[in-house]
Amino acid sequence: MAAARIRTRSDSVHAVRRRLDPEARVQMIVEGAVAFFATRGFDGQLKDLAEALGISQALIFTYFGSKQGLLDRVYDHVYTSRWDERWLDALADRSNPLELRLIVFYEAYLDAIDDPVWIRIVMQSGLAGNELTRRYVSARVEAQIGRVMEEVRHEFGITSDIMEDDDLHERVWDLQSSFVWGLVRKHVWLLPVMDDRARLVRGRVAFFLAGFSQFARTSPPAGPRATIKSGRRARS
């Protein structure tokens, strides 16, 4: 009589995965792909991803059609789900001081992206030369940069003959980049960063606005320390 087969933990995992409905299985693959690409880079092969997930490579093609199809779902999971379009409306709400609007936005933005997986995907995508990070920047971040440029021009009365769009664009990107590179220091280089996020955001925003004081018709209002609706939402 053949010896009874010992049921292993791997058997249990595969049994659970076999019982998953299609949408749950897709979500499992996407989440696994995010972790895989964040660690291995986008040059990682689907056969290695399939092995890491304990599924067949054919199953990935069944659900996503191609590697690009899977990358499109990774994009939605990592980038789109963390972005809130209401942020742009809040940045344009001139019933609140610009300083306060910027502080609230960057606190909400950091709540959404301060994650080692997010910043590693951003870096890996850039290194791989694929379109994920470029698509995100073009579709969303540049719209936010443009909105801040509009509000800075309005706040300080800066016309194009005083400061060209290219110059202002770079200044706003300097502010944006300071937060992203802070996450690189924290999650990629594993270096210490300021723990007090609110203080960090206030300081960077104040420094950014101070750079325009020479153009101001009047000093930019400090504004009340009230909280406005940031439009933030929970990450999925």
C-alpha positions in Angstrom: 0.0 0.0 0.0 1.4 3.4 -1.0 2.4 5.7 1.8 0.0 8.5 2.5 1.1 11.8 1.0 1.9 14.4 3.7 -0.1 17.6 3.1 2.3 20.5 3.1 1.8 24.3 3.6 2.4 24.7 -0.1 -0.5 22.3 -0.8 -2.7 24.5 1.4 -1.7 27.7 -0.3 -2.4 26.2 -3.7 -5.7 24.8 -2.5 -6.8 28.3 -1.3 -5.7 29.8 -4.6 -7.6 27.2 -6.6 -10.8 28.3 -4.8 -10.3 32.0 -5.6 -12.9 33.5 -7.9 -11.4 35.1 -11.1 -11.4 38.7 -9.8 -9.8 37.7 -6.5 -7.2 35.8 -8.4 -6.5 38.8 -10.7 -6.0 40.9 -7.6 -3.7 38.4 -6.1 -1.6 38.3 -9.2 -1.5 42.1 -9.5 -0.4 42.5 -5.9 2.2 39.8 -6.3 3.4 41.5 -9.5 3.8 44.9 -7.7 5.9 43.3 -5.0 7.9 41.3 -7.6 8.7 44.3 -9.9 9.4 46.6 -6.9 12.1 44.1 -5.8 13.4 42.5 -9.0 12.8 45.4 -11.5 10.7 45.4 -14.6 13.2 43.2 -16.4 11.9 40.4 -14.3 10.5 37.5 -16.3 6.9 36.4 -16.1 8.0 32.8 -15.6 9.8 33.9 -12.4 6.8 35.9 -11.3 4.6 32.8 -11.9 7.0 30.7 -9.9 7.1 33.2 -7.0 3.2 33.2 -7.0 2.9 29.4 -7.3 0.9 29.6 -10.5 1.5 28.8 -14.1 2.8 31.4 -16.5 -0.2 30.5 -18.8 -2.6 31.7 -16.1 -1.0 35.1 -16.2 -1.5 35.3 -20.0 -5.1 34.0 -19.5 -6.0 37.0 -17.3 -3.8 39.7 -18.7 -3.0 38.7 -22.3 0.6 40.0 -22.2 3.2 41.5 -19.9 2.0 44.9 -21.0 -1.6 44.0 -20.0 -0.3 43.1 -16.5 1.8 46.3 -16.3 -1.4 48.3 -17.1 -3.0 46.8 -14.0 0.1 47.4 -12.0 -0.2 51.1 -13.1 -3.8 51.3 -11.9 -2.9 49.6 -8.6 0.2 51.6 -7.8 -0.4 55.0 -9.4 -4.1 55.7 -10.2 -5.6 54.3 -7.1 -3.6 56.7 -4.9 -4.4 59.8 -6.8 -7.4 61.9 -5.9 -8.6 64.3 -8.6 -10.2 66.5 -5.9 -6.7 67.6 -4.9 -6.6 69.9 -7.9 -9.9 71.5 -7.0 -8.6 72.1 -3.4 -5.4 73.6 -4.7 -7.5 76.1 -6.8 -9.8 77.1 -3.9 -8.8 80.7 -3.3 -11.0 81.0 -0.3 -8.1 79.5 1.5 -4.5 80.9 1.6 -2.1 79.4 -0.9 0.3 78.3 1.9 -2.5 76.3 3.6 -3.6 74.8 0.3 -0.1 73.6 -0.5 0.4 72.2 3.1 -2.8 70.3 3.0 -2.1 68.9 -0.5 1.4 67.7 0.3 0.3 66.1 3.6 -2.4 64.2 1.7 0.0 63.3 -1.1 2.6 61.9 1.3 -0.2 60.0 3.1 -0.8 58.3 -0.3 2.7 57.6 -1.5 4.9 57.2 1.6 5.3 53.5 0.9 8.5 51.6 0.0 6.7 49.7 -2.8 5.4 52.9 -4.4 8.8 54.6 -4.5 10.6 51.5 -5.7 8.1 51.0 -8.5 8.6 54.6 -9.5 12.4 54.1 -9.6 12.3 50.7 -11.2 10.0 52.0 -14.0 12.3 54.9 -14.7 15.4 52.6 -14.8 13.6 50.1 -17.1 12.6 52.9 -19.5 9.0 51.8 -19.6 6.1 54.2 -19.6 4.5 53.7 -16.2 6.1 56.6 -14.3 6.2 58.8 -17.4 2.5 58.2 -17.9 1.7 59.0 -14.3 3.8 62.2 -14.4 2.3 63.4 -17.7 -1.3 62.6 -16.8 -1.4 63.7 -13.2 1.6 65.3 -11.7 2.1 67.8 -14.5 -1.6 68.8 -14.1 -0.9 69.5 -10.4 2.3 71.3 -11.2 0.4 73.5 -13.7 -2.3 74.2 -11.1 0.4 75.3 -8.5 2.0 77.6 -11.2 -1.4 79.3 -11.8 -1.9 79.9 -8.1 1.6 81.2 -7.6 1.1 83.7 -10.4 -2.2 84.8 -9.0 -0.8 85.0 -5.4 2.2 87.1 -6.2 1.1 88.9 -9.4 3.8 87.3 -11.4 3.2 87.8 -15.1 5.1 86.0 -17.9 7.3 89.0 -18.6 8.4 88.9 -15.0 9.1 85.1 -14.9 8.8 82.8 -17.9 6.8 79.6 -17.6 9.9 77.4 -17.9 11.5 79.1 -14.9 8.3 78.9 -12.8 7.8 75.3 -13.9 11.3 74.4 -12.6 10.7 76.1 -9.2 7.4 74.2 -8.7 9.1 70.9 -9.7 11.9 71.6 -7.1 9.2 71.6 -4.4 7.6 68.5 -5.8 10.9 66.7 -6.1 12.0 67.5 -2.6 9.2 65.2 -1.3 9.8 62.4 -3.8 13.6 62.4 -3.1 12.8 62.4 0.6 11.0 59.0 0.0 14.1 57.8 -1.9 16.3 58.6 1.1 13.8 56.9 3.4 12.8 53.8 1.5 15.6 53.1 -1.1 18.8 54.5 0.6 17.4 53.6 4.1 18.7 56.9 5.5 17.0 58.8 8.3 14.5 61.5 7.5 12.5 63.9 9.6 9.8 62.1 11.6 7.5 65.1 12.0 5.8 65.1 8.6 3.7 68.2 9.3 6.8 70.2 10.3 8.6 68.9 7.2 5.8 70.0 4.9 5.3 73.4 6.5 9.0 74.1 6.3 9.4 73.2 2.6 6.3 75.1 1.6 7.4 78.2 3.5 10.8 78.1 1.9 9.2 77.6 -1.6 6.8 80.6 -1.1 9.6 82.8 0.4 11.4 82.5 -3.0 8.6 84.6 -4.6 8.5 87.4 -1.9 10.5 89.7 -4.1 7.7 89.7 -6.6 4.8 90.1 -4.1 2.6 93.1 -4.3 2.0 92.3 -0.6 3.4 89.6 1.6 1.5 86.3 1.1 -1.0 85.8 3.9 -0.1 83.2 6.5 -3.7 82.3 6.9 -5.5 80.6 9.7 -4.3 77.2 10.8 -7.7 75.7 10.1 -8.0 72.4 8.2 -9.6 72.4 4.8 -11.0 69.4 3.0 -8.0 67.9 1.2 -9.9 65.4 -0.9 -7.8 62.6 0.4 -9.2 59.1 0.3 -8.0 55.8 1.7 -5.6 53.9 -0.4 -6.9 50.8 -2.1 
